[in-house]
Amino acid sequence: MFIKKVLIELTILEKIFKKHNVKMEEVEWALLRNEPRFFRAKEGRHMALAKTNRYLTIIFTCEKNSTKIITAYPSSGWQINLYKVKK
C-alpha cells in the first residue's frame, strides 16, 4: 500500500492526543517514512502497525489520493507480535 497524504480531522487529532498521547507528526512519520505493516480491518477500513519510538496502531480509510485517520493508539501485545511476525 502506498500512502501519499495523511488527513486527520481536528477533533480526531485532539482525541488521540488527549487519550493516547499520539501526535500528528508521529502518525505521519509512521505511515510515510517508516515501514508499516498493513492489514484489512472491518467496514472498509485498514490497520497499519508501525514502530516509531514505540509501536503504534493506526486505523484509517483510503480515499482518492489521501488517507483519512480514524484513530491511532499505542499497540497492544498481540499487535506488536503481529508486527514482528510480518516483518
Beta strands, then each sheet from edge to edge (+ up, - down):
strand 1: 6-7
strand 2: 37-40
strand 3: 46-51
strand 4: 55-62
strand 5: 67-74
sheet 1: 1+ 5+ 4- 3+ 2-
end
